[in-house]
């Protein structure tokens, strides 16, 4: 068993050397298409899968997809073929594990959209189409919401919420920030004072970053 493990690790190293890639162990999975890779020297790299987009964690199927990815790669040695680096500084790439391609596995299981904005792969498009026809994974729903639309909707809602005026704000005793009445921090305050937002600002108080 040890012999086969060493051969597999050697194969991963050879694969990484033949492509523009990294090899290492997966130490964390953020969601279906993002994970943390630990390489030699205890260096951590955030990796985003190329060409696929999975449901967000707080979106329908988000947890199922995260579990699916975790079952395939968490605690395992993988190779990432680097295709790009995104605006957040994450490595974007194709991930190989146990003789499989994680990007393709997600599409085949119906747990990801082909991210056509960043990939023109006909193979990925075919895998998604097949999963749709077979109603695999999230395609069992009549109208699943693409993650990019979900993120856009969430960002718009957050923007509207922050820009909306409030009738009054609350300040905890000896507090230096003011909060909306529904802020979770207010629930932990033993005593609060009520002000208009204008008066709170005039007193030098700052808006709570959690609720504004």
Backbone torsions as a table, in degrees:
resi	resn	phi	psi	omega
1	UNK	NA	-42.5	179.9
2	UNK	-64.0	-36.3	179.9
3	UNK	-62.1	-45.1	-179.7
4	UNK	-66.3	-36.4	178.6
5	UNK	-63.7	-42.9	179.3
6	UNK	-65.4	-38.8	178.2
7	UNK	-64.5	-39.6	179.5
8	UNK	-65.8	-42.7	178.6
9	UNK	-64.0	-37.7	177.4
10	UNK	-64.8	-39.1	178.3
11	UNK	-62.6	-41.4	179.0
12	UNK	-62.6	-41.7	179.9
13	UNK	-65.3	-40.6	178.4
14	UNK	-65.7	-40.3	179.3
15	UNK	-63.1	-45.0	-179.7
16	UNK	-63.5	-33.3	-179.0
17	UNK	-76.2	-25.4	-178.4
18	UNK	-82.4	-20.0	179.5
19	UNK	-121.5	172.9	174.0
20	UNK	-80.5	84.3	-170.9
21	UNK	-142.8	175.0	176.8
22	UNK	-127.8	146.0	173.4
23	UNK	-124.6	146.8	-179.9
24	UNK	174.1	-170.8	-179.2
25	UNK	-103.6	144.5	179.2
26	UNK	-85.7	120.1	-175.9
27	UNK	-109.1	-11.0	178.6
28	UNK	-159.9	147.4	176.2
29	UNK	-124.3	115.6	-177.9
30	UNK	-79.3	-47.2	174.8
31	UNK	-157.6	-168.2	-173.5
32	UNK	-59.0	-30.7	-175.0
33	UNK	-117.2	13.1	-178.1
34	UNK	-139.6	132.9	179.2
35	UNK	-149.6	172.0	179.9
36	UNK	-111.2	128.4	-178.5
37	UNK	-108.6	131.6	177.6
38	UNK	-105.4	117.6	-178.5
39	UNK	-108.5	-177.9	-180.0
40	UNK	-54.7	143.6	-178.1
41	UNK	82.0	13.9	-179.7
42	UNK	56.4	38.2	176.2
43	UNK	-90.9	131.2	179.2
44	UNK	-102.0	137.3	179.7
45	UNK	-128.9	130.3	174.3
46	UNK	-83.2	127.1	-176.5
47	UNK	-118.0	131.3	175.9
48	UNK	-114.6	127.5	-177.4
49	UNK	-66.7	137.1	-179.9
50	UNK	-79.8	137.8	169.1
51	UNK	78.6	1.1	178.4
52	UNK	-132.6	153.6	177.0
53	UNK	-136.5	119.6	-176.8
54	UNK	-100.4	158.7	176.2
55	UNK	-56.5	144.5	175.5
56	UNK	-67.7	160.9	-176.1
57	UNK	-58.7	-37.1	-178.6
58	UNK	-95.8	18.6	177.3
59	UNK	-106.9	159.8	176.6
60	UNK	-53.7	134.2	-179.2
61	UNK	74.3	-3.0	-177.8
62	UNK	-56.4	-46.7	-178.9
63	UNK	-70.5	-39.1	178.6
64	UNK	-60.4	-42.5	-179.2
65	UNK	-68.4	-40.3	177.1
66	UNK	-60.8	-43.0	178.6
67	UNK	-63.3	-39.0	179.4
68	UNK	-60.6	-47.3	179.3
69	UNK	-66.1	-41.9	179.3
70	UNK	-59.9	-43.3	179.8
71	UNK	-61.2	-31.9	-177.3
72	UNK	-82.9	-34.6	-170.6
73	UNK	-126.9	-19.6	-173.6
74	UNK	-62.6	129.8	179.0
75	UNK	77.9	6.4	-178.0
76	UNK	-109.8	161.3	174.1
77	UNK	-87.2	131.9	-178.5
78	UNK	-133.7	166.3	171.8
79	UNK	-120.6	134.2	177.8
80	UNK	-112.7	117.5	173.6
81	UNK	-83.7	113.5	-173.6
82	UNK	-77.7	126.9	177.0
83	UNK	-111.0	-22.0	-175.8
84	UNK	-172.9	177.0	169.6
85	UNK	-129.8	129.8	-175.1
86	UNK	-87.7	-179.6	-175.1
87	UNK	-67.1	-14.9	178.4
88	UNK	-93.9	2.8	179.5
89	UNK	84.9	8.0	-179.8
90	UNK	-83.1	146.7	172.4
91	UNK	-73.0	132.9	175.9
92	UNK	-109.3	130.8	-177.6
93	UNK	-170.4	-177.1	179.1
94	UNK	-103.6	128.7	-172.7
95	UNK	-107.9	127.6	179.8
96	UNK	-107.9	130.6	178.6
97	UNK	-150.3	131.0	177.5
98	UNK	49.6	39.7	177.9
99	UNK	77.4	9.9	-179.4
100	UNK	-119.9	162.3	174.3
101	UNK	-109.1	114.2	-175.0
102	UNK	-57.4	-42.2	-179.9
103	UNK	-55.1	-44.9	-178.4
104	UNK	-71.8	-36.5	179.5
105	UNK	-62.1	-40.1	178.9
106	UNK	-65.0	-42.6	178.6
107	UNK	-65.1	-44.1	-178.3
108	UNK	-64.7	-33.9	-178.9
109	UNK	-81.7	-4.2	-178.8
110	UNK	75.2	29.3	-178.1
111	UNK	-112.3	15.4	178.7
112	UNK	-157.9	154.3	171.1
113	UNK	-93.7	147.4	167.9
114	UNK	-71.0	119.5	-175.3
115	UNK	-84.2	81.4	-172.0
116	UNK	-67.0	-18.9	177.4
117	UNK	-64.4	-27.8	-176.7
118	UNK	-120.4	1.1	-178.5
119	UNK	-148.2	132.8	176.7
120	UNK	-109.2	23.0	-178.3
121	UNK	-63.5	119.6	177.3
122	UNK	-69.0	-31.3	179.3
123	UNK	-66.2	-44.4	178.1
124	UNK	-63.0	-40.8	179.1
125	UNK	-62.3	-38.7	179.7
126	UNK	-67.6	-41.7	179.2
127	UNK	-62.7	-41.3	177.9
128	UNK	-65.6	-44.2	-179.0
129	UNK	-60.8	-41.0	179.4
130	UNK	-64.2	-43.9	179.0
131	UNK	-63.5	-37.6	177.6
132	UNK	-61.6	-49.3	-178.2
133	UNK	-60.7	-39.4	-178.5
134	UNK	-84.9	-1.2	179.6
135	UNK	54.6	44.7	178.2
136	UNK	-78.0	147.0	173.2
137	UNK	52.0	-126.5	-175.8
138	UNK	-69.9	-14.2	178.4
139	UNK	-74.4	-2.4	173.2
140	UNK	-70.3	-22.9	176.0
141	UNK	-76.7	150.3	-179.2
142	UNK	-67.8	-46.3	-178.3
143	UNK	-135.1	74.4	177.6
144	UNK	-64.9	143.0	-177.2
145	UNK	-90.5	123.0	177.4
146	UNK	-59.0	141.8	-177.8
147	UNK	-56.9	-36.6	-178.5
148	UNK	-65.7	-33.4	175.9
149	UNK	-72.3	-37.8	178.7
150	UNK	-63.1	-44.9	179.9
151	UNK	-65.1	-40.1	179.5
152	UNK	-64.4	-43.1	179.4
153	UNK	-64.1	-41.7	-179.8
154	UNK	-65.4	-41.1	179.9
155	UNK	-65.8	-38.9	179.3
156	UNK	-65.8	-43.0	179.2
157	UNK	-63.3	-41.1	-179.8
158	UNK	-65.9	-38.7	179.6
159	UNK	-65.4	-42.7	179.4
160	UNK	-66.3	-38.4	-179.3
161	UNK	-64.8	-41.2	-178.5
162	UNK	-70.8	-33.2	-177.0
163	UNK	-83.9	-15.1	-178.5
164	UNK	-70.6	139.2	179.4
165	UNK	-79.4	153.3	178.8
166	UNK	-115.3	151.0	-177.8
167	UNK	-66.5	-37.1	177.7
168	UNK	-158.3	165.7	177.6
169	UNK	-124.6	161.3	-180.0
170	UNK	-119.1	145.2	179.1
171	UNK	-127.0	127.1	178.1
172	UNK	-72.1	155.0	178.7
173	UNK	-54.3	128.5	-179.0
174	UNK	62.8	14.4	180.0
175	UNK	-77.9	156.6	-180.0
176	UNK	-112.5	3.5	179.3
177	UNK	-129.7	157.5	174.8
178	UNK	-113.1	152.9	-170.6
179	UNK	-130.2	158.2	170.3
180	UNK	-74.6	157.0	-178.8
181	UNK	-60.0	-23.4	-177.7
182	UNK	-95.7	3.1	-177.9
183	UNK	-64.0	138.2	-178.0
184	UNK	-65.9	-25.4	180.0
185	UNK	-67.6	-37.5	-179.5
186	UNK	-59.7	-36.3	-178.5
187	UNK	-62.7	-21.8	-178.9
188	UNK	-95.1	-4.0	-178.9
189	UNK	-80.9	138.0	178.7
190	UNK	-77.2	-27.8	-179.2
191	UNK	-150.5	142.8	179.4
192	UNK	-135.4	158.1	174.0
193	UNK	-121.4	146.4	-177.3
194	UNK	-103.6	134.3	176.9
195	UNK	-138.2	163.3	165.9
196	UNK	-77.8	158.2	-179.0
197	UNK	-62.3	-35.7	179.6
198	UNK	-62.8	-44.8	-179.8
199	UNK	-66.8	-37.4	179.6
200	UNK	-62.5	-41.4	178.8
201	UNK	-67.3	-37.1	179.7
202	UNK	-63.7	-27.9	178.8
203	UNK	-84.0	1.8	178.1
204	UNK	85.3	10.6	179.2
205	UNK	-81.2	149.0	-178.1
206	UNK	-108.8	149.8	179.0
207	UNK	-67.6	141.6	177.6
208	UNK	-66.4	131.1	-177.8
209	UNK	-70.3	-20.1	-178.7
210	UNK	-78.7	-36.1	-173.5
211	UNK	-111.9	-3.7	176.7
212	UNK	-120.9	NA	NA
